[in-house]
């Protein structure tokens, strides 16, 4: 044949395989007429010929000499299709040309002639180069200004989260909290614990909270007797009730409910007649001084509440041989606005949980120990008014604006006959627990705790504030959930029962689910008694949460016209956070409004439970604006812990707290050196692991999960096994704001004053050393794990 011919199957037109050769579409080869009769095929072949010619006009290449290839095809018409199929398509014309060059028979099939002399080629290249440069510069400028004006992913994400939190919190209104509070206080007269619990459960369920349920425990309660306790003065034979009123029938009927709840739960009961000895606040110095002057065996101690945990002071008195204790609050320790001289109060001598099942839950079938009283002492709280009668103090003790503390002269003798009447019964304590399941980490829990009234206990109304605040936050949260949003981690809402008797409900629930809680609880947010005054915001937080709380305090101050600087401290607190701090090592936070005078006075006065009327709460916060502030502050902390990819805990703050707690008159060099190594490990952990994880560009889900596990468990290293009664097992918490040293070291130093040996101090030093070393090893091991994972991945 004298002309070229081409044969392309129809499928090659759909993009499977292509090859390009210059052909004449007018010729048709024998044996392929069924394809060549197709007009579309011929048109396509012409198009391919045109594209090929355009491509081959690249600079330096004028044309291909296809004679040899044409002759080869003419000589072997049966293999024409095979040769065409052997060349694969590329993604661009240039790619096709390069593919032709890479053919094994490229040299034999094609020969290249000398390039044409074409002056337009240079101009064309110059135009293309200039256009590319201009577009490149323009692209750089666009990218620069776009990055300058647009926030980073991290900033954008944080801004969106903040907007979401504010949208949720804006729905919290003081008026709604006030209505809820007033509805709750109408229920306290119930004869049993179930009515209030049912009301709370029904309300939470109606708001949309999931799996709201009762968790009941049968526990041993120490209740008030059928009649109030009494004291008879030996000198005059006069009989008085704990509030200082005479034991007449008329006085007995007046405020009888208050008198019944003036007792010490789990005290010994009976009658004791003995000399009254003033022991002040009952610290080591006071007892050492008293024991030098008098025989304390089976005597009655006149003890002031405050400065040290009550259980600790009672343990010292018991060891000193006392038989009874009259407990009161010195009026000089109370705010001037608090007129409580004639008021009685209740205290609990229970360190926590059901006394009949210490350390294990009160479930059906549990062994019950016979522990009707937790001390050998007869303990009776009395009013300051009755204490003045015992001391025979003049009515006016304030001179030139200075309050004179109550004090019984050492050479005066007072004999008292005290009678304590209480009963013990097994009762059901009910917890109300509801869940909001997390979206991405449902196995990580943020527990939010309030408490409700127990029918057998004092009828103070602080529980109504606590319940109204937690309910207001649930309402705001569920409004957003109904629109499709959920937090990343699960939020567990708990209303505890039996709080007044020693945080029984929370302890039993914690012991019941201990294994799950040890692994899954991230943080505890306490709403216990949020309104105790109206002049100062008192913020308490674990060292790891301190930075977060400070940020929220500053943000709250920026929204208020008048806001005093608030100090965030890690001190022992009252309420149901006790179990989570001391047995689980869970980071904890609590906001509450206090009276400034109360904060300046002795600590641990809040151990006394005064029966407050509902009007008292409303007097302190008539418009419930303080309630709203507590709800929003607590709510924002809850949302941030529940929703941040990386837990907002600060490892370095824990190490700094340890170093600050070792400062003192006689610092231990071994402990200081170990604390310095702990700080170095924490700094390395903070810089190498926490900072990259907070950048969304560097955030790896597996590493974030590992990091969060380390953060949530780091405070567990500071739980010690043996502590004095009333002291926290978590040594990161101090006794009060006035002390910065580890509380167990302070107590051991005090104990050395009573004992000739320093064995107690050596034991305390050993406990602190083990805790610091454990934390240092913990951070080091965490860094090693991250490094191993990184090496394995690489």
Order of alpha helices (4+ residues) and beta strands (2+ residues): alpha-alpha-beta-alpha-alpha-alpha-alpha-beta-alpha-alpha-alpha-alpha-beta-beta-beta-alpha-alpha-beta-beta-alpha-beta-alpha-beta-beta-beta-alpha-beta-beta-beta-beta-beta-alpha-beta-alpha-alpha-beta-beta-alpha-beta-alpha-beta-alpha-beta-alpha-alpha-alpha-alpha-alpha-alpha-alpha
